[in-house]
Amino acid sequence: MKYTCIIVDDNEIERDALEMHLKKIPSLDIIKVCKSGIEAASVLSHTDVDLVFSDIDMPELSGMALLKSTKNKPLFIFITSHSEYAVESFDLDAIDFIVKPATFERILKSVNKAIEYLELKKQISNEPIEDADFKKNHDDYFYFRETKGISKLKYNDVIYIESMGDFSKLFTRNDKHVILVSLKNLEKQLPGEIFTRVHKQYMININHITTLTNHEVHLDFNFVVPISVANRQELLENTIDKKILSRFTK
């Protein structure tokens, strides 16, 4: 199946490079290459598009403003030189955020994530599924609704969770489950003494931490997720510092 997309960037070189990468992906159909946010807004006002690959820092109408102004919102993937925009872009529910220079490998990963999200939306019935379909209890497990039915998992079997917009992906040692609850609402329902947010798109089970670096958390079974500066400090203060071995004893 083909997914329609547009490219939005005021820089001709960056625009051409992105178009070259996207043309290598058979599942994408580039219907328009836009030189500005205003041009893209015009396209989106009368054309249904699945994906928008947009720069953020553009004159007159930025990528953020473009997303906010679009009524029937396609999925946005922001590609920008300014990493400080990441938090705001995820707050606006962009499906991904890529820092320039964007490599083909990184773009392909982002496209696959977006397509997975679009496929999941098709699988959901027309009846709305409320967050109440996620059930926790006072034992060591919980139930959740996924596309195949209602499933049960033990808390400690979950290594980490990745946001997929309205959905979340729960990763275990050998499997992954798509849960029809946003990461924001999972954070409110999962036990805080076990699960913690480390990034706008990721939550981890602290019992599976093996190594903490400046920018990543390494977990059991060779999983690695990014961690923000603020979340790293919070993780250190609330969890790791309390159990770290000291050179001197009191």
SEKE-676145 format. One record per residue (C-alpha): x, y, z; residue in three letters. Coordinates in steps of 0.2 Angstrom, whole numbers, padded with zeros to 4 digits, always signed. Layout:
// SEKE-676145
XYZALA/...
***
This chain:
// SEKE-676145
+0000+0000+0000MET/+0006+0018-0004LYS/+0005+0032+0009TYR/+0004+0050+0003THR/+0016+0063+0009CYS/+0022+0080+0007ILE/+0039+0088+0010ILE/+0040+0106+0018VAL/+0057+0115+0019ASP/+0063+0132+0014ASP/+0080+0127+0011ASN/+0082+0120-0007GLU/+0097+0109-0003ILE/+0089+0101+0012GLU/+0073+0099+0002ARG/+0081+0090-0012ASP/+0091+0079+0000ALA/+0075+0073+0009LEU/+0066+0070-0007GLU/+0080+0059-0013MET/+0079+0049+0003HIS/+0060+0047+0002LEU/+0060+0042-0016LYS/+0070+0026-0011LYS/+0055+0021+0000ILE/+0042+0011-0010PRO/+0028+0013+0002SER/+0028+0032+0000LEU/+0020+0043-0013ASP/+0027+0061-0013ILE/+0013+0072-0020ILE/+0020+0089-0016LYS/+0037+0097-0012VAL/+0033+0114-0003CYS/+0045+0128-0002LYS/+0036+0136+0013SER/+0024+0133+0027GLY/+0011+0144+0018ILE/+0012+0133+0003GLU/+0010+0117+0013ALA/-0005+0124+0022ALA/-0013+0127+0005SER/-0010+0109+0000VAL/-0016+0102+0016LEU/-0032+0113+0015SER/-0039+0103+0000HIS/-0029+0087+0000THR/-0029+0072+0011ASP/-0011+0067+0016VAL/-0005+0053+0027ASP/+0012+0061+0031LEU/+0021+0078+0032VAL/+0040+0079+0033PHE/+0042+0097+0039SER/+0056+0108+0044ASP/+0052+0119+0059ILE/+0061+0135+0058ASP/+0053+0143+0042MET/+0048+0161+0039PRO/+0030+0167+0040GLU/+0023+0150+0045LEU/+0034+0138+0055SER/+0032+0119+0055GLY/+0024+0120+0073MET/+0012+0133+0067ALA/+0008+0123+0052LEU/+0004+0108+0062LEU/-0007+0118+0074LYS/-0016+0126+0059SER/-0020+0110+0051THR/-0038+0104+0054LYS/-0038+0086+0048ASN/-0021+0082+0055LYS/-0009+0070+0045PRO/+0006+0063+0055LEU/+0020+0075+0056PHE/+0038+0071+0056ILE/+0049+0086+0060PHE/+0066+0087+0053ILE/+0076+0101+0060THR/+0093+0108+0065SER/+0087+0114+0082HIS/+0086+0100+0094SER/+0078+0111+0107GLU/+0061+0110+0098TYR/+0060+0092+0102ALA/+0049+0094+0118VAL/+0037+0105+0110GLU/+0035+0094+0095SER/+0031+0079+0105PHE/+0018+0090+0115ASP/+0010+0093+0099LEU/+0009+0074+0095ASP/+0022+0074+0081ALA/+0025+0055+0077ILE/+0044+0058+0077ASP/+0058+0071+0077PHE/+0074+0070+0067ILE/+0089+0081+0070VAL/+0098+0086+0054LYS/+0108+0080+0044PRO/+0095+0067+0042ALA/+0102+0050+0036THR/+0092+0038+0025PHE/+0093+0025+0040GLU/+0085+0037+0052ARG/+0072+0043+0040ILE/+0067+0025+0036LEU/+0065+0021+0054LYS/+0054+0036+0056SER/+0043+0031+0041VAL/+0041+0013+0047ASN/+0035+0020+0064LYS/+0023+0031+0056ALA/+0016+0017+0044ILE/+0015+0006+0059GLU/+0004+0019+0068TYR/-0007+0021+0052LEU/-0010+0002+0051GLU/-0015+0001+0069LEU/-0028+0015+0067LYS/-0036+0004+0053LYS/-0037-0011+0065GLN/-0047-0002+0078ILE/-0066-0003+0077SER/-0076+0012+0075ASN/-0081+0012+0093GLU/-0070+0022+0104PRO/-0059+0013+0116ILE/-0058+0022+0133GLU/-0043+0022+0144ASP/-0053+0013+0156ALA/-0050-0003+0146ASP/-0033-0003+0155PHE/-0035-0012+0171LYS/-0022-0012+0185LYS/-0023-0020+0202ASN/-0014-0023+0218HIS/-0005-0038+0212ASP/+0011-0040+0201ASP/+0001-0040+0185TYR/-0011-0030+0174PHE/-0023-0032+0160TYR/-0024-0022+0144PHE/-0034-0021+0128ARG/-0025-0024+0112GLU/-0031-0027+0094THR/-0032-0046+0097LYS/-0041-0045+0113GLY/-0038-0043+0132ILE/-0021-0048+0138SER/-0012-0050+0155LYS/+0006-0045+0159LEU/+0017-0045+0174LYS/+0024-0028+0178TYR/+0042-0035+0178ASN/+0040-0043+0161ASP/+0039-0026+0153VAL/+0056-0019+0149ILE/+0051-0002+0142TYR/+0036+0007+0134ILE/+0037+0018+0118GLU/+0024+0031+0113SER/+0015+0029+0097MET/+0004+0044+0099GLY/-0014+0038+0104ASP/-0006+0020+0106PHE/+0009+0013+0116SER/+0021-0001+0113LYS/+0025-0012+0127LEU/+0042-0022+0125PHE/+0045-0038+0134THR/+0060-0049+0132ARG/+0054-0058+0116ASN/+0039-0049+0111ASP/+0030-0032+0110LYS/+0012-0028+0113HIS/+0002-0013+0106VAL/-0009-0006+0119ILE/-0023+0006+0115LEU/-0018+0019+0129VAL/-0007+0034+0127SER/+0009+0035+0136LEU/+0003+0050+0146LYS/-0011+0040+0153ASN/-0001+0025+0156LEU/+0011+0035+0166GLU/-0004+0040+0177LYS/-0010+0021+0180GLN/+0006+0011+0181LEU/+0015+0010+0198PRO/+0028+0025+0199GLY/+0039+0014+0210GLU/+0042+0003+0195ILE/+0040+0013+0179PHE/+0047+0030+0176THR/+0047+0042+0161ARG/+0064+0045+0154VAL/+0059+0054+0138HIS/+0044+0061+0129LYS/+0042+0045+0120GLN/+0049+0032+0132TYR/+0045+0025+0149MET/+0056+0011+0157ILE/+0055-0002+0171ASN/+0068+0004+0183ILE/+0071-0014+0188ASN/+0079-0018+0171HIS/+0092-0004+0171ILE/+0109-0010+0168THR/+0119+0006+0163THR/+0115+0024+0163LEU/+0125+0036+0151THR/+0123+0054+0148ASN/+0110+0052+0134HIS/+0104+0034+0135GLU/+0098+0020+0147VAL/+0104+0003+0144HIS/+0091-0011+0149LEU/+0091-0029+0151ASP/+0091-0040+0135PHE/+0101-0027+0126ASN/+0087-0014+0124PHE/+0093+0005+0124VAL/+0082+0020+0125VAL/+0086+0039+0125PRO/+0085+0049+0141ILE/+0083+0068+0142SER/+0094+0079+0153VAL/+0079+0083+0165ALA/+0073+0065+0166ASN/+0091+0059+0169ARG/+0093+0070+0184GLN/+0076+0065+0191GLU/+0081+0046+0189LEU/+0097+0049+0198LEU/+0089+0058+0212GLU/+0074+0047+0215ASN/+0081+0030+0211THR/+0099+0027+0207ILE/+0107+0039+0220ASP/+0098+0030+0234LYS/+0106+0013+0230LYS/+0123+0018+0224ILE/+0138+0012+0233LEU/+0148+0025+0242SER/+0167+0026+0243ARG/+0165+0030+0262PHE/+0153+0024+0275THR/+0146+0035+0288LYS/
***
